[in-house]
Amino acid sequence: MIQEVLVGTGLPCAYHHFAKPVTPPFLVYLGNGQDTFGADNTWTYTNNRYQIEYYFTEKNEENERAIEEALLLGGFNYEKSEDTFIDDEGLYVIYYYV
């Protein structure tokens, strides 16, 4: 379900990595554990967590807004990191935790 939401942003996206290089901006997402709640010897609630990485070379608040709106419309609450520059790659990244 998370991939469908991210594809809806119009940005290239992949789980973990792309098989072939892509030009930024793009999204990569990873599984980040699971929240569970149990009662009466059974799991009554499970929720998968994800880390979404938005890579870019130039600041584009419209792309960020598209990601955030897609997440909210998809029913995902998120936390957003600061813009971080990766010297070795010459790219910026923003992490979204859902």
N, C-alpha and C positions, 0 to 999 in steps of 0.2 A: 504494500500500500504506500509506503514512503516513496518508493521510486516513482509511482504514478503521480504523486503530488509534486515531486521535484521535476519530472519531465514537463509538467504543466507550466513551469517557469519560462520555458523556451531556451534555457541554457543547457548545453551538453552536460549529461550526468552519468555516473557509473558507480557501481559498488566497488569500493576499495581502490581501483585504479583503471585506467583505460588501457586496452590492448595495444593501441597505437597512439602516438602523441597527438594532443589536441591543442589548439590555440586558446589561451585564456580570453574571456572568462569562462569558467566551468565549475561544476560541482562534483564532489566525491563524497560518498557517505559510507559509514561503517557502523556495524552493530556495536552497541555500548552497554550491554547487559540487559537486565530485565527486572522490573519491579513486580513483586508478587505479594499477595495477601491471602492467607488461608484461615479457614475456620472449619470446625467439625470434620477434621481429617481430610479436607479437600482444598484445592486452590479455588478461591472464589473470584480472584482478580489477577490478571497478568497484563503487563504493559511492557512492550519492547522499547528500549531506549536506543537512540541513534546519535552519532556525531556527524554533522554535515559540515563539509569544508568548502568554502567559496573562495576560489583562487582568481585573482585579477591583477592586471598591470596598472590600470587607471581607476580611480574612485568613480563608481557609478551608483548613485543612490537609488536610481530607478530599478536596477537589478536587485539591490538589497530589498527594496520595497516589494518587488515581485516575489522574492523568496519568502519574505515574512508573511505576505498576504496568502500565498499558496499554503504555507504551513498552518496558518490560522484557519483558513477555509477547509483544510483537510482534517481539522480537529486536533492539531498538535500545538501545545504550548511550547515555547522555546526560551532559551537563554542565549544571549549573543555576546561574543567576545569583542575585544578591541581589534582594530586593524593591526596585523602583525606583518612586518616585512621579513622575507626569507632571503638573506643575502646570497646564498649559494644558487638559488633559483631565479632571483631577480623578480620575484612575485610577492604580492600581498596575499594574506589569507585571513578570513573571518570564520570563526567556528560557531556553529549553531548547535546547541544541545537540546534534543527533544526526547 
